[in-house]
Amino acid sequence: MIQKSTKEKVADTAARKRTNTWSTKDKNWDAGTIYCSPVTYKLVVQELRVDPKYVCAIPLNTPFTVVSPDCLGRDVTVSLCEANHCPGAVLFFFTIRNPAKPRSPPTTVLHVGDFRWDRAYMQNIEIISKICSRKVRLNELYLDTTYCDAKYDFPAQRDSIDAALKCVEVEGIGSESGKTLFVFGAYTIGKEKIFVAVARMFGKKIWVDARREKVLKTFFSDEDAKMLTRNKAETNVWVVGLGQIVNKGLKEILDDANKRSGGGGLRGPKYQRVVGFRPSGWTYSGKSTKKKDAMLQTTLAPQKKTKIPDIVASRKSGVVSIYGIPYSEHSSFSELVDCLMCLQPQNIIPTVSADKSREQVTLLLDSCRALIKEEKDSGVHDEEEAKRRNAS
């Protein structure tokens, strides 16, 4: 088996840097080659200022031979494919062969990094489709267990985006008065799908600061890049850091916006209120609680007596409204179970909260067994197995 150092160098290093450690200290990186996707390559070089000689971009869905002393004489190939996470995020599929045992089957390893499992989406990826149909046996699965708890069973990503669009519509984004400022929280990289969907649907520009504009333009299409603006007067759709989507932060943003618009003969403030959107899987749990029930208010905008989607948590304080959108770029618990049902790996290695690995694996496998029993009792499992055999 290939040493952990090789797998982690190829997979984990790129994943961690992409999401957690955007800092200038990595300009001195000299600890070996970082293998990553083309988008991550651009970001690592541009944002982290790592010397390009230490970064290797691997084209997606193309087997790449890893040449390293860490391979210990093994023949190692890796294929990268979309992870349905933030831009640049990929799954790493390793095939490891021992030349001394040419008749032995290769060892296969899938390291998902950070990912959002979606069966329909993932089964369009060739290698995932082969694993699901049992044409390729998966020996090891390094699994993103961020939400490995049954209470985190949030809606599908598309449903969450649609819910955000409904909230924006209810709050009157299309009204001619333009008295409401819409502010979307996002990471440096990640959470873009919601504000892009809003801009597309309602024909809006998106205000971003210089740093965010530079990052977004590394992976936005030319069409989407045209929606970005550095002029706040051009739009009432703004993007800020996720940490600013709190009452105090939004009130400061509103006050600052109105100070800027107070000159030039304008009468009164430009914006009367501010609506913030906080997309996070942590804002939702499938289990009802008093706190959650209190937050799930039926909030009606003055313009339209339309109900806010029930999956959205809303809070209002004076001129500030905040919507918690159950949007995540990590897999929900039920999606993790479905992932295991489809891939059926021989060994599972959780990559989040490693000190709880045993408990996580037990919880996931118990849930798989319960689901299999439920499907067998209803006849669904036998039908699915029959379809799989026919497909193969």
Secondary structure, 3 states (H helix, E strand, C coil): CCCHHHHHHHHHHHHHHHHCCCCHHHHHCCCCCEEECHHHHHHHHHHCCCCHHHEEECCECCCEEECCHHHCCCEEEEEEEECCCCCCCEEEEEEEECCCCCCCCCEEEEECCCCCCCHHHHCCCHHHHHHHCCCCCCCEEEECCCCCCCCCCCCCHHHHHHHHHHHHHHCCCCCCCCCEEEEEEECCCCCHHHHHHHHHHHCCCEECCHHHHHHHCCCCCHHHHCCEECCHHHCCEEEEEHHHCCHHHHHHHHHHHHHHCCCCCCCCCCCCEEEEEEECHHHCCCCCCHHHHHHCCCCCCCCCCCCCCCCCEEEEECCEEEEEECCCCCCCHHHHHHHHHHHCCCEEEECCCHHHHHHHHHHHHHHHHHHHHHHHHHCHHHHHHHHHHHHC
